[in-house]
Amino acid sequence: MRAVCWHGKHDVRVDSVPDPQIVRNGDVIVKVTLTCICGSDLHLYNGYNPAMKKGDILGHEFVGEIVEAGSGVTRFRVGDRVIVPFPISCGACWYCRHELWSLCDNTNPNSWMMENIYGDTGAGIFGYSHLYGGYSGGQAEYVRVPFADVGLEKIPDGMPDEQVVLLTDILPTAYQAADYCNINPGDTVAVWGCGPVGLLAMKCARHLGAERVVGIDRFPDRLKMAHDQCQADTLNYEEADVAKELQNLTGGRGPDSCIDAVGMEAVGTGIEAAYDSIKQTLRLETDRSSALRQLIRACRKGGTLSISGVYAGFIDKMPMGAIFAKGLTMRGGQAHVHKYLPRLVKLVQEQQLDPSFIITHRMNLEDAPQGYRIFNDKEDSCIKIVMKPQPSAAALPAVEAPAAGI
């Protein structure tokens, strides 16, 4: 089969690799009908995850059709169209039973790596490095999906792939970000980053009752989409003092909640941005945190910081004094997709939420290297790329696939 494989920083290729096989009786093989490039994939593309190996198959946002099922699979059968959540969860551990699905204890065979770095482990994730289990990803023609009865969600008749593929990660991530804000009527929610997650977080915040949302970015086309599609006030952080402007918009108090939809590759301004870039380049810190610092400064006293942007390790100049003095609450983490998926399927099916407005580019899987470049460089007003695998035209010499997880 054909699959998008990582070969190094800024080097992804579409290779011919062996087809996946059933390993355990709870597995299924899914024929991928649509897959995406996620903003999180760019962290791998830009070389910020040290646990990648040449030939690793990328991608954790994908939907498709079951073409083979293990003998232990009871909820699904061959021919079912399915949504595949990006975290792989066992359904039986303490964390899964408490709906903390992305913190599953049992699906990351490389849990020792995360324990050494963070003190504990998270769930395995498709196509997201050996830190998260080394699972082959969904930017491919076929994928092995373990724990199928736990993770998969059947696609209702009539729902198109372009809607449901965004339910695998990006819409649940945005919904969780808004949910963590504990929104009350009349609240103002400010969102840093008008990329795919940020735009959908604005939509979700509105749905959950926010009276006003504010989108913060530096790209005019993204700010325009936030205004036109999400009914958001907008701020260009290169042209304004964001904290002061947010105080002006909220009667001097500041937003009730602030969502960080940027993460570790934040682009700042001035001396602070130069400091972060130099430290990250020299690997003296892993993440650039200018967006997070702005959130902390801008949020009202007693407010909430909701972190949906990915952070990988360590940051400098963290204003812990402000967090303490202002009594801020901070929540974040990988999305618990399984928790939100049933309600989001219903909301999309009933047309209360339609995430597909963020899709700006449609490509074949073979065009993935170009897609990664365009998305990373923010060319051509790119917000979200979906890719459709095509049947291989001819048998090509296969390269060795990365070792599968459990």
SVG drawing of the C-alpha trace seen along z (x, -y; Angstrom):
<svg xmlns="http://www.w3.org/2000/svg" viewBox="-31 -50 53 65">
<polyline fill="none" stroke="black" stroke-width="0.4" points="0.0,0.0 1.0,-3.7 1.6,-5.7 3.0,-9.0 6.3,-8.3 8.6,-10.5 12.2,-10.6 13.6,-13.6 13.0,-17.2 11.0,-18.7 11.2,-15.4 8.0,-13.4 7.6,-11.0 4.8,-8.7 6.3,-5.2 5.1,-1.7 5.0,0.2 3.6,3.7 -0.2,3.8 -1.2,3.9 -2.3,7.3 -4.6,8.4 -2.3,8.8 -4.8,9.4 -8.4,10.6 -9.7,7.2 -8.2,5.5 -9.8,4.4 -8.2,3.2 -9.7,0.0 -9.5,-1.1 -8.9,-4.8 -11.4,-6.9 -10.2,-10.4 -7.4,-11.6 -6.0,-15.0 -2.8,-16.8 -3.1,-18.1 -1.3,-21.0 0.2,-18.5 1.8,-16.7 3.8,-19.8 5.6,-19.4 6.9,-16.1 7.6,-17.7 9.6,-20.4 11.7,-17.9 10.6,-18.7 9.8,-15.2 13.0,-13.1 11.1,-9.8 10.6,-9.6 12.2,-6.9 12.7,-7.0 9.8,-5.2 7.2,-6.0 3.8,-6.3 2.2,-9.6 -1.4,-10.7 -4.0,-10.5 -7.1,-12.0 -8.8,-9.5 -12.1,-7.7 -12.8,-4.7 -14.4,-1.3 -13.7,1.9 -12.3,4.5 -11.2,7.1 -12.1,7.8 -10.5,10.0 -12.4,12.8 -13.0,10.9 -14.7,7.9 -18.4,7.9 -19.7,4.3 -18.6,3.9 -18.5,5.9 -16.8,5.7 -18.4,2.9 -19.1,0.5 -18.0,-3.1 -16.2,-4.2 -14.7,-7.2 -11.4,-6.4 -10.5,-8.6 -6.8,-9.5 -6.1,-8.2 -6.1,-4.4 -7.9,-3.4 -8.4,0.0 -11.7,-0.8 -10.9,1.2 -8.3,-0.7 -9.1,-3.3 -8.6,-6.2 -10.8,-4.9 -13.5,-4.0 -13.4,-7.6 -13.6,-9.0 -10.0,-10.1 -9.6,-8.2 -6.4,-9.9 -4.6,-9.0 -5.2,-5.2 -2.8,-3.1 -2.6,-0.1 -2.2,-1.2 1.3,-2.7 3.9,0.0 6.6,-2.7 5.1,-4.1 8.6,-4.1 9.6,-6.9 6.8,-9.2 7.3,-8.1 11.0,-9.2 10.1,-12.6 6.7,-13.5 6.4,-11.2 3.6,-9.1 2.2,-7.9 -0.6,-8.7 -2.5,-6.6 -1.0,-5.4 -1.7,-7.6 -1.8,-6.7 1.1,-8.0 2.5,-10.2 6.0,-9.0 7.4,-6.2 6.8,-8.3 3.1,-7.5 3.6,-3.9 5.0,-3.8 1.6,-3.0 1.4,-3.3 -0.8,-6.3 -3.8,-7.0 -2.1,-8.9 -2.2,-5.6 -4.5,-3.3 -5.0,-1.0 -4.6,-1.0 -4.7,1.5 -7.0,0.3 -6.6,2.1 -9.3,2.2 -11.9,1.6 -14.9,2.3 -13.8,-0.4 -12.7,-3.1 -14.6,-3.1 -17.8,-5.0 -20.1,-4.0 -20.8,-6.7 -24.5,-7.4 -26.0,-7.0 -25.8,-10.2 -22.9,-11.9 -20.1,-12.7 -16.5,-12.0 -15.5,-15.6 -17.7,-16.2 -16.9,-13.1 -13.1,-13.1 -13.0,-16.3 -14.6,-14.3 -11.5,-12.1 -9.5,-14.8 -9.9,-18.5 -13.6,-19.1 -13.4,-17.1 -10.1,-18.9 -11.8,-22.3 -15.0,-21.2 -12.9,-20.1 -11.0,-23.4 -14.3,-25.2 -15.8,-22.8 -12.8,-23.3 -13.7,-27.0 -16.8,-26.3 -18.6,-28.9 -21.5,-30.9 -24.0,-33.1 -22.4,-36.5 -18.8,-35.2 -16.1,-36.4 -13.7,-33.8 -10.5,-34.8 -8.8,-32.3 -5.1,-32.5 -4.6,-31.0 -7.1,-31.2 -6.0,-27.9 -8.3,-24.8 -8.6,-24.2 -8.9,-27.9 -11.6,-28.5 -13.6,-25.5 -13.0,-26.4 -14.7,-29.7 -17.6,-27.9 -17.9,-25.6 -17.6,-28.4 -20.5,-30.1 -22.5,-26.9 -21.8,-26.5 -23.1,-29.9 -20.3,-32.5 -21.7,-36.0 -18.5,-37.1 -15.5,-35.4 -12.2,-37.1 -9.8,-35.5 -6.1,-36.5 -3.6,-35.8 -1.3,-37.7 -2.6,-36.4 -5.3,-38.6 -7.0,-35.7 -7.3,-33.7 -8.6,-36.7 -11.1,-37.3 -12.4,-33.7 -12.7,-34.1 -14.8,-37.2 -16.9,-35.8 -17.4,-32.2 -17.2,-32.4 -18.7,-35.9 -15.6,-36.7 -14.0,-40.1 -10.4,-39.9 -7.0,-41.2 -3.7,-41.1 -1.1,-40.6 1.6,-42.2 -0.4,-45.4 -1.8,-45.7 -1.1,-45.2 -3.4,-42.2 -3.9,-42.3 -4.8,-46.0 -7.1,-45.6 -8.9,-42.7 -9.3,-44.8 -10.9,-47.5 -13.3,-45.0 -14.3,-43.7 -14.7,-46.8 -11.3,-46.6 -11.6,-43.1 -10.2,-40.8 -11.7,-37.6 -13.3,-35.1 -11.5,-32.3 -8.5,-32.1 -7.9,-29.3 -4.3,-28.5 -4.8,-26.9 -1.2,-27.6 1.2,-25.5 4.9,-24.9 5.6,-26.7 4.1,-30.1 5.5,-33.1 5.8,-36.2 7.1,-39.7 10.1,-41.7 12.8,-40.6 10.7,-37.9 10.2,-36.2 14.0,-36.4 14.8,-34.9 12.4,-32.0 13.7,-31.3 17.3,-31.3 16.7,-29.1 14.6,-26.6 17.1,-26.5 19.9,-25.7 17.6,-23.1 17.9,-25.0 14.1,-25.0 11.8,-22.7 8.8,-25.0 8.1,-28.7 5.6,-30.0 4.8,-33.6 1.1,-32.8 0.8,-31.2 2.4,-34.1 -0.1,-36.4 -3.0,-34.3 -1.7,-34.5 -1.3,-38.3 -4.7,-38.9 -7.0,-36.5 -9.2,-38.1 -8.6,-37.4 -10.1,-34.0 -10.4,-33.1 -9.6,-29.9 -6.7,-29.0 -7.6,-26.2 -4.6,-24.6 -5.4,-22.7 -2.1,-23.6 0.5,-20.9 3.5,-21.4 6.3,-18.9 8.6,-19.7 10.1,-22.7 9.6,-26.4 11.4,-29.4 10.1,-32.7 6.9,-31.0 5.0,-33.7 3.9,-31.5 3.7,-34.5 0.8,-35.9 -1.0,-32.5 -0.8,-32.5 -1.6,-36.1 -4.5,-36.2 -6.0,-32.9 -6.1,-31.3 -7.2,-27.8 -5.2,-26.0 -6.5,-22.9 -5.2,-21.1 -4.1,-17.9 -4.9,-15.6 -8.6,-15.4 -10.7,-12.6 -12.3,-12.0 -14.4,-9.0 -16.1,-11.1 -17.3,-13.8 -17.7,-11.8 -21.4,-10.6 -22.7,-14.1 -20.6,-15.7 -21.8,-13.2 -25.4,-14.2 -24.6,-17.9 -23.1,-17.6 -25.9,-15.4 -28.5,-17.9 -26.5,-20.7 -26.0,-22.5 -22.2,-22.4 -20.6,-22.0 -16.8,-21.8 -16.2,-21.4 -16.0,-25.1 -12.3,-25.0 -11.4,-22.7 -9.5,-24.8 -7.5,-22.3 -8.3,-18.9 -5.5,-16.6 -4.7,-13.1 -2.5,-11.2 0.4,-11.3 0.4,-15.1 1.2,-14.9 4.8,-16.3 3.4,-19.4 0.5,-19.6 2.9,-19.6 4.9,-22.4 1.9,-24.5 0.4,-24.0 3.6,-24.6 4.4,-27.7 0.8,-29.0 0.7,-29.5 -2.4,-29.9 -4.6,-30.8 -4.3,-27.2 -6.3,-26.3 -7.0,-22.5 -6.0,-19.9 -7.9,-16.7 -6.3,-13.9 -8.0,-11.0 -5.9,-7.8 -6.0,-6.4 -5.7,-2.7 -2.1,-1.9 -1.6,-2.0 1.0,0.8 2.9,2.9 6.0,1.1 9.0,2.4 8.0,2.3 10.1,0.7 10.3,2.0 7.4,0.7 8.0,-0.5 7.2,1.9 3.6,1.9 2.5,1.2 0.4,3.6"/>
</svg>
